[in-house]
Amino acid sequence: MDAPIEQPAVGAGPAPRRGRLSGGSAIELFGIPILVVVGFLLYVWWRQTATLDSIEASSLDWSEVRLEVWQHLKLTVVASLVVVAIAVPLGVLLTRPRLRFLAPAVVGVANAGQAAPSIGLIVLLFMWLSGWSGFWVAILALALYGILPVLRNTITGLQGVDPTLVEAGRGLGYSGGSVLLRVELPLALPVIMAGIRTSLVLVVGTAALATFINAGGMGGMITAGITLYRYPVMVAGAVLIALLALLVEWVGRVLELLVRPKGI
């Protein structure tokens, strides 16, 4: 007799293909850098062809723009590294059985920090920490402002891991630390990375306010445009910050795809 032909289970669809992006994800992954490049080229074209007075030309000089972009990137990168270094370990600790009861209180404090007006937080910290340089005061303020999304998503991602998978890891003889590193964190990583992307966008936008405490950044163009009534300078600064925010969010999305474990 011929061997019976196995039929697929009722309701079972085709096996998912790994490494494939959905249409929306592909558009975001490849469309955002194209949009940023086109926007920057339009800015360069406008800068080369616009009729500017001496004050506008000085404020939008290429050397000045490069310096402010570098300062803005430095603020964003350092503050984001501080956020990740604090929020992820803290989120892990708050999901452990002995400290789980503290999670609502800590998240509430972080939520209050983000609910405070960002300019008020930066200026108050600058007045309080008068002996610090403006750069490090800005880093502290940006870290406080950006810590909530990463902390909240770390806790949510770890709490969302199927307990049976954790028990299976322990049944294989893994220690608590091995279960965390091999089971819980890999499964929670997509949720954590979504929080990091949100924090990156918050930090890169809020970093424009660091100019008020002499910490540099592209907010200098906006404040110069407002103070001197030079609207081309103000709009140019806003456009460059928006393009940088898009680029930083795209970098976070690429990092999420690179570190995501296979099959998740």
Residue pairs with C-beta under 8 A, 6 or more apart in sequence:
18 262
18 263
21 29
28 250
28 253
29 250
29 253
29 254
29 257
32 246
32 247
32 249
32 250
32 253
33 247
33 250
35 246
36 243
36 246
36 247
36 250
39 239
39 242
39 243
39 246
40 243
43 236
43 239
43 240
43 243
47 60
47 236
50 232
52 60
52 232
53 230
55 228
55 230
56 230
56 232
56 233
58 64
59 221
59 224
59 225
59 228
59 230
59 233
60 221
60 232
60 233
60 236
65 221
65 240
67 216
68 216
68 217
68 218
68 220
68 221
69 218
69 240
69 244
71 215
71 216
71 217
71 218
72 204
72 207
72 208
72 216
72 217
72 218
72 219
72 241
72 244
73 244
74 216
75 135
75 138
75 139
75 142
75 203
75 207
75 210
75 215
75 216
75 217
76 142
76 200
76 203
76 204
76 207
76 244
76 248
78 139
79 138
79 139
79 142
79 143
79 146
79 203
79 207
80 146
80 196
80 199
80 200
80 203
82 139
82 143
83 142
83 143
83 146
83 147
83 150
83 196
83 199
83 203
84 150
84 196
86 143
86 147
87 147
87 150
87 151
87 154
87 195
87 199
88 150
88 154
88 192
90 106
90 151
90 154
91 150
91 151
91 152
91 153
91 154
91 155
91 158
91 192
92 154
92 158
92 180
92 185
93 99
94 100
94 102
94 103
94 106
94 155
95 103
95 154
95 155
95 158
95 159
103 155
106 151
107 148
107 151
107 152
107 155
110 147
110 148
110 151
110 152
111 148
113 121
113 144
113 145
113 147
113 148
114 144
114 145
114 147
114 148
114 202
118 141
118 145
118 206
118 209
119 209
119 212
121 141
121 144
121 145
122 137
122 138
122 141
122 209
122 210
122 212
122 213
123 212
123 213
125 137
125 140
125 141
126 132
126 134
126 137
126 213
129 137
129 140
132 140
133 215
134 210
134 213
134 214
134 215
134 216
135 210
135 215
135 216
137 213
137 215
138 207
138 210
138 213
138 215
138 217
141 206
141 210
142 203
142 206
142 207
142 210
145 202
145 203
145 206
146 199
146 200
146 202
146 203
146 206
147 199
148 199
149 195
149 196
149 198
149 199
149 202
150 192
150 195
150 196
150 199
151 195
152 195
153 191
153 192
153 194
153 195
153 196
153 198
154 188
154 191
154 192
154 195
156 191
157 187
157 188
157 189
157 190
157 191
157 192
158 184
158 185
158 188
160 187
160 188
160 191
161 183
161 184
161 187
161 188
162 187
165 183
165 187
166 179
166 183
166 184
168 183
169 178
169 179
169 182
169 183
170 179
174 182
174 183
185 192
186 261
186 264
187 261
187 264
189 259
189 260
189 261
189 264
190 256
190 260
190 264
193 252
193 255
193 256
193 259
193 260
194 256
196 252
196 255
196 256
197 249
197 252
197 253
197 256
200 248
200 249
200 251
200 252
201 245
201 248
201 249
204 241
204 244
204 245
204 248
205 241
205 245
207 217
207 218
207 219
208 217
208 218
208 219
208 222
208 237
208 241
209 219
210 216
210 217
210 219
211 217
211 219
211 220
211 222
211 223
212 219
212 223
218 237
218 240
218 241
218 244
219 237
219 241
220 237
221 233
221 234
221 236
221 237
221 240
222 233
222 234
222 237
222 238
222 241
224 230
224 233
224 234
224 237
225 231
225 232
225 233
225 234
225 235
225 236
225 237
226 234
